[in-house]
Amino acid sequence: MTTKREMIEEHIMRRGIKDESVLNALREIDRKDFIPEPMKPYAYEDGPLPIGKNQTISQPYIVAFMAEALKLTKESKVLEVGSGCGYNAAVLSRLASKVYSIEIIEWLAEKAQNNIEKLNLENVHIKFGDGYKGWPDKGPFDAIIITAAPSTIPEPLKEQLKIGGKLLAPVGTIRQELILLEKVAHRKYRQKNLMPVRFVPMTGIAQESNIPPEDSPDATDTY
């Protein structure tokens, strides 16, 4: 049985995660607190685990990789689209000032809320709803993280990003790429493709085929 220390040293640090604040967040937030009792012996394995009703908790390495890529500070305000069981939001809470997280599946939103309350993470706020339109009255955000894959990044989320802020999302349908988008000016972005990934598809409005196109395209540089 893998221990938390082995998980961090073998699966996180040896694969290139160096940010000490991210490593400390993984040490502080226990993955075991977010999974059902039968799965607890496998809490520190480096892979997704079932948490009920065909839902999973994310792979620890991916949680660490995405957190490091955002380069958060203690002043950062973060929006997460896709709370799941709350594990990712809990890790982000140790790196940022405030975390606002939206979950489209009602029982999962309740589970995330319960998990966050049990750990007394007062800077995490969970909401049940469709994250496609973001959380406009809490924005703009220093960072936005999407934990399910849209075919394209939703425009409302890009609009709620501060200039200089970063948005991280798995994008694609059959093939997905983890994309880091930095907002360099109004409707102007710099994009970096980080690595191929496999996430569940983003549901709700993101899957509707009749989403109208924007009046004018954003300018995006790829590097």
N, C-alpha and C positions, 0 to 999 in steps of 0.2 A: 504493500500500500504506500503510495507516494505521500510524503509530508508536504506541508506548506513551504518549508524551507527548500526542499528538493524541487518543488514546482518552480519557485522563483529562480533558483540557481541553475537548474538544468534546462527548463523550458523557456525561461524569460531572459536571463542574463546571457546565457551561452548563445542565444540567438540574436544578440546584438542590442538589447534594450539596456541603455546606460544611464538614463535620467534617474538620479537618486530619488527625486520626489515621487516619481511613478513607482519605483520599487518599494518605497516606504508606504505608499498608498495600498499596494498589493499586500504588504505585510500587515497593515492595520485593518483592512477590510477582509474578513474571512469569507471565502466563497462558500464554505460549508453552511453559513447562515442563510443562504438563498436557495437551497435545493431541498427536495423532499427527503425524508428520513431514509428510504431505501437507497438513495443515491449518495448519501454522505460518505461512505467509504471511498468513493471515486472523486471526491470534491476537488482534489489537487491534480487530477489527470489533465493533460493538455489537450482537451477536446471539448466540444459541446456536450451537454448532458440534458436528458429529458427532465422537464419540470411539470409535466402533465398536459393533457389535451393537445398533443403534438407540438408543444412549444419547448424550446430549449434555452439553456443558459449558455452564453457565449464562451468560446475557447479563451483561456487566460492570456495566451500570447497575443491574440488579436485585440483584446481589451487593452493590454499594455502598449501594443504597437500604436493603436489609434490615439491613446492618451498622450503618448510621447510626441506623436506627429503634430498635435495641436499646440504644443509649447505653451501650456497654460501657466498663469501666475495666480497668486492669492487674490488679485483684484479682478480676475476674469469672471464674466457672466456667461454661462453656457446654456444653450438649448440642446436637448437631446430629443430626437424623434424616434420613438420606439423604446419604452422603458423596460419591457420584458419583466423580469422578476425584480429589477432594481439594482442588480449587482454593478453594472457599468456606471450608473448614476452615483452609486455609493463611492466607487473608486474616484470618479471625477470630483466628488464633494471634498476630497482631501487635497485636491489640486487647485480648486477654484473658489471664488467667493460665494457664488450662487449657481445652482443647477436647476433648470426648469425642464421637466421631462414629460412627454406626452405619449400615451399608450392607447392604441385604437381598440384593443380587446379589453372589455370591461373587467373580467375576472383577473386578468393580468395586472391591470391598473390597480385594482384593490390589493392584489398580492404585493406589488411593488410598494404601495403605500404602507402596508402592514410591516413589511421588512424594514423600510426606512424608519418608521416610527419605533420599532423594537430597538434599533441601533441609535436612536436619538440624534439622527442626522438632520439638524434643524435648518441647514442651508439647501436642502433638496425639496423641491416642490413637484408633486406628481399630479397630472391631470388626465382624465379619461377623454379621449377625442381623437379626431383625425389630425395627424401632425403635418399634413400637406401644407396647410395655411400657417403653420407655425404658432407662435404665441405673441401676437403683435403688441399687446399692451405691456409686455415685459421686455420687449426689445428696445433698442437694437442690441445684438449680442456680439461678444468678442469671439465666440466660437460656436459653431453648430455641428453636431454630430448626428448622422442618420444611421440607424442600425438595421435597416432593411433596404432592399435595393429597388430604387425607382429606375425607369428607363432613361429618364433625364432628371437633372436636379430641379426640384420645384422652384419656380420663380419667386413665390412669396418668401421662401426661406432665404434666397439670395438677397432679397430686398431687406430682410431683417438683420443682415450681417453688417456690422460696423465697417467703415473703411479701415483697412489694415487687419480686419478679422479673417478667420479661416473657417472653411466649411469642409467637413470630411464625410464622404459618402461612398458606399459601393454602388456603382452605376452599371446598368445593363440588364439584359434579359437572359438569353442563352449563355452569353459570356459576360462576366462582370469584372470591372476594374475598380480598385479602391482609388478614389480621386480626391486630391487636396486642392481646394479652390481658395485662393486668397483675393480678397476684394481690395483693389488698388485705387479705385476711384468709383464714382457713381456709374453703375452699370458697366464697369470695366473690371475684368478678373484675370488672374494669372492661375493657370491650371497645371498641376503636376500629377501624372499617373504613377501610383506607388507600387501596386502589385496586383496580380489577379487574385480574386477572392470568390467565395460562394456564400451568399446570404439569402435568406428568405425574401421573396418579392415584397415590395411596399404595397400595401392594400389601400382600399378606400378611394379617394379622389385620384390618386396617382395611377390607378388602373383604368380610369375612364378614358375612352377613346375620343371624347368630344371636348377635351380641354382646349380652349381657343389659344392660338398662337399669340405671342406678344406683338405689339405694334411695331417694335423695332428690336433687332437682335442685340444681345449684349456683346461687347468686345471681349474676347478671351484669348490670352496668349498662353501657349503650351510650352512648358520647359521641362 
